[in-house]
Amino acid sequence: MAQLRQHDDVLKGLNTRVAVISFGTIPGAKAWVQETAVPFDFFLDPQLKAYQAYGLDRSLIRSWGPKVWFTYARLLLSGRRWRGVQGDSAQLGGDFIVDKNGIICLAYRSHDPTDRPSVSQLLKFLQRIMAKDFR
Protein backbone atom coordinates (compact mmCIF):
# COMPACT_ATOMS: atom_id res chain seq x y z
CA MET A 1 0.00 0.00 0.00
CA ALA A 2 2.85 2.38 0.72
CA GLN A 3 4.04 2.00 -2.87
CA LEU A 4 0.52 2.57 -4.20
CA ARG A 5 0.12 5.62 -1.97
CA GLN A 6 3.08 7.22 -3.75
CA HIS A 7 0.99 7.18 -6.94
CA ASP A 8 -2.15 8.74 -5.50
CA ASP A 9 -2.07 11.63 -8.01
CA VAL A 10 -1.79 9.18 -10.92
CA LEU A 11 -4.68 7.14 -9.52
CA LYS A 12 -6.83 10.26 -9.22
CA GLY A 13 -5.92 11.18 -12.79
CA LEU A 14 -7.13 7.74 -13.86
CA ASN A 15 -10.42 8.37 -12.01
CA THR A 16 -9.61 5.48 -9.67
CA ARG A 17 -10.63 4.92 -6.06
CA VAL A 18 -8.69 2.43 -3.98
CA ALA A 19 -10.40 0.47 -1.23
CA VAL A 20 -8.53 -1.64 1.29
CA ILE A 21 -10.42 -4.53 2.86
CA SER A 22 -8.91 -6.26 5.88
CA PHE A 23 -10.04 -8.85 8.39
CA GLY A 24 -7.98 -7.48 11.26
CA THR A 25 -9.13 -5.82 14.46
CA ILE A 26 -10.28 -2.22 14.88
CA PRO A 27 -7.21 -1.28 16.98
CA GLY A 28 -4.92 -3.00 14.46
CA ALA A 29 -6.63 -1.27 11.54
CA LYS A 30 -6.35 2.13 13.21
CA ALA A 31 -2.66 1.56 13.89
CA TRP A 32 -2.04 0.44 10.29
CA VAL A 33 -3.88 3.44 8.81
CA GLN A 34 -1.98 5.81 11.07
CA GLU A 35 1.37 4.13 10.36
CA THR A 36 0.94 4.02 6.58
CA ALA A 37 -1.05 7.27 6.17
CA VAL A 38 -2.84 5.78 3.17
CA PRO A 39 -5.44 8.10 1.63
CA PHE A 40 -7.62 5.13 0.61
CA ASP A 41 -10.96 3.90 1.84
CA PHE A 42 -10.47 1.22 4.50
CA PHE A 43 -13.02 -1.43 5.44
CA LEU A 44 -12.91 -4.21 8.01
CA ASP A 45 -14.40 -7.58 7.12
CA PRO A 46 -13.89 -9.78 10.21
CA GLN A 47 -16.39 -12.36 8.92
CA LEU A 48 -14.37 -12.63 5.66
CA LYS A 49 -17.49 -12.20 3.49
CA ALA A 50 -15.66 -10.17 0.81
CA TYR A 51 -12.79 -12.68 0.83
CA GLN A 52 -15.26 -15.49 0.20
CA ALA A 53 -17.18 -13.52 -2.45
CA TYR A 54 -13.95 -12.84 -4.36
CA GLY A 55 -12.83 -16.48 -4.11
CA LEU A 56 -9.71 -15.89 -2.03
CA ASP A 57 -7.94 -18.96 -0.64
CA ARG A 58 -7.03 -19.92 2.88
CA SER A 59 -3.77 -21.77 3.40
CA LEU A 60 -1.79 -22.01 6.61
CA ILE A 61 1.12 -23.61 4.74
CA ARG A 62 1.33 -20.86 2.08
CA SER A 63 0.68 -18.11 4.66
CA TRP A 64 3.62 -19.17 6.82
CA GLY A 65 6.08 -20.71 4.36
CA PRO A 66 9.81 -19.93 4.24
CA LYS A 67 9.38 -17.15 1.64
CA VAL A 68 6.95 -15.35 3.96
CA TRP A 69 9.21 -15.76 7.02
CA PHE A 70 12.15 -14.39 5.03
CA THR A 71 10.11 -11.38 3.90
CA TYR A 72 8.92 -10.65 7.46
CA ALA A 73 12.48 -10.98 8.80
CA ARG A 74 13.75 -8.56 6.14
CA LEU A 75 11.02 -6.03 7.00
CA LEU A 76 11.77 -6.27 10.73
CA LEU A 77 15.48 -5.79 10.10
CA SER A 78 14.67 -2.67 8.08
CA GLY A 79 12.90 -1.16 11.10
CA ARG A 80 9.28 -2.14 10.52
CA ARG A 81 7.31 -2.94 13.65
CA TRP A 82 5.67 -6.35 14.15
CA ARG A 83 2.01 -5.92 15.09
CA GLY A 84 1.42 -9.61 15.67
CA VAL A 85 -1.12 -11.86 14.01
CA GLN A 86 -4.48 -10.20 13.45
CA GLY A 87 -7.50 -12.28 12.52
CA ASP A 88 -7.21 -15.42 10.40
CA SER A 89 -3.51 -15.94 9.69
CA ALA A 90 -4.31 -18.51 6.98
CA GLN A 91 -6.45 -16.11 4.94
CA LEU A 92 -4.83 -14.99 1.71
CA GLY A 93 -5.52 -11.71 -0.02
CA GLY A 94 -5.65 -10.36 -3.50
CA ASP A 95 -5.88 -7.32 -5.72
CA PHE A 96 -8.93 -6.55 -7.81
CA ILE A 97 -9.84 -3.85 -10.27
CA VAL A 98 -13.55 -3.26 -10.64
CA ASP A 99 -14.76 -0.92 -13.38
CA LYS A 100 -17.41 1.79 -13.09
CA ASN A 101 -20.11 -0.76 -13.98
CA GLY A 102 -19.11 -3.14 -11.17
CA ILE A 103 -17.40 -5.59 -13.54
CA ILE A 104 -14.23 -7.25 -12.23
CA CYS A 105 -11.57 -6.41 -14.83
CA LEU A 106 -8.60 -7.81 -12.93
CA ALA A 107 -8.64 -10.54 -10.32
CA TYR A 108 -5.25 -11.30 -8.78
CA ARG A 109 -5.56 -13.88 -6.02
CA SER A 110 -2.34 -14.06 -4.01
CA HIS A 111 -0.58 -17.41 -3.72
CA ASP A 112 0.97 -16.28 -0.43
CA PRO A 113 1.12 -12.99 1.53
CA THR A 114 4.17 -11.82 -0.43
CA ASP A 115 2.58 -12.46 -3.84
CA ARG A 116 1.17 -9.17 -5.15
CA PRO A 117 1.17 -7.49 -8.55
CA SER A 118 3.56 -4.58 -8.79
CA VAL A 119 2.23 -1.04 -8.70
CA SER A 120 3.49 -0.51 -12.26
CA GLN A 121 1.48 -3.55 -13.42
CA LEU A 122 -1.67 -2.22 -11.75
CA LEU A 123 -1.19 1.26 -13.20
CA LYS A 124 -0.63 -0.11 -16.72
CA PHE A 125 -3.80 -2.14 -16.42
CA LEU A 126 -5.76 0.90 -15.23
CA GLN A 127 -4.40 2.96 -18.13
CA ARG A 128 -5.57 0.28 -20.59
CA ILE A 129 -9.05 0.34 -19.04
CA MET A 130 -9.20 4.12 -19.28
CA ALA A 131 -8.07 4.04 -22.91
CA LYS A 132 -10.77 1.47 -23.69
CA ASP A 133 -13.45 3.56 -21.95
CA PHE A 134 -12.67 6.57 -24.15
CA ARG A 135 -12.83 4.78 -27.51
Secondary structure, DSSP 8 states (H G I E B T S, - for coil): -HHHHTTHHHHHHTT---EEEE-S-HHHHHHHHHHH---SEEEE-TT-HHHHHTT--B-HHHHTSHHHHHHHHHHHHTT-------S-TTB--EEEEE-TTS-EEEEEE-SSTT----HHHHHHHHHHHHHHHT-
